[in-house]
């Protein structure tokens, strides 16, 4: 089992309230694409860029 510090470093999306709040506002298909990709984001800006790319590709 991993210690909590390692888990925090590996998945900031689940441990950063600001990132989680933004993620929760995304359309469900974007959330699913991100979850299925297994992508890990180091910052809110990275998450926002990924979401923007996904929403643009659906238009």
C-alpha positions as CSV (number, residue, x, y, z in Angstrom):
1,X,0.0,0.0,0.0
2,X,1.3,3.5,-0.9
3,X,1.7,6.1,1.8
4,X,-0.6,9.2,1.5
5,X,2.2,11.5,0.5
6,X,3.0,9.4,-2.6
7,X,-0.7,9.2,-3.4
8,X,-1.0,12.9,-3.3
9,X,1.9,13.4,-5.6
10,X,0.6,10.8,-8.1
11,X,-2.9,12.1,-8.4
12,X,-3.3,15.8,-7.7
13,X,-6.8,15.8,-9.4
14,X,-8.2,13.8,-6.5
15,X,-6.4,15.7,-3.8
16,X,-6.6,19.3,-5.0
17,X,-10.0,20.9,-4.2
18,X,-9.7,23.5,-6.9
19,X,-8.9,20.9,-9.6
20,X,-11.7,18.7,-8.4
21,X,-14.2,21.5,-8.4
22,X,-13.2,22.4,-12.0
23,X,-13.3,18.8,-13.1
24,X,-16.9,18.5,-11.7
25,X,-18.0,21.3,-13.9
26,X,-16.9,19.6,-17.1
27,X,-19.3,17.9,-19.4
28,X,-19.7,14.2,-18.5
29,X,-18.1,13.0,-21.8
30,X,-15.0,15.1,-21.1
31,X,-14.8,13.7,-17.5
32,X,-15.0,10.2,-18.9
33,X,-12.4,10.8,-21.6
34,X,-10.0,12.1,-18.9
35,X,-10.7,9.2,-16.6
36,X,-10.2,6.6,-19.3
37,X,-7.0,8.2,-20.5
38,X,-5.4,7.8,-17.1
39,X,-3.8,11.2,-17.5
40,X,-2.4,12.8,-14.4
41,X,-2.3,16.6,-14.2
42,X,0.2,18.6,-12.2
43,X,-1.7,21.8,-12.3
44,X,-5.1,23.3,-12.9
45,X,-3.8,24.9,-16.1
46,X,-2.9,21.5,-17.5
47,X,-6.4,20.1,-16.7
48,X,-8.0,23.2,-18.3
49,X,-5.9,22.8,-21.4
50,X,-6.8,19.1,-21.8
51,X,-10.5,19.9,-21.3
52,X,-10.3,22.7,-23.9
53,X,-8.7,20.3,-26.4
54,X,-11.3,17.7,-25.8
55,X,-14.2,20.1,-26.1
56,X,-12.8,21.6,-29.3
57,X,-12.4,18.1,-30.9
58,X,-16.1,17.4,-30.3
59,X,-17.3,20.5,-32.3
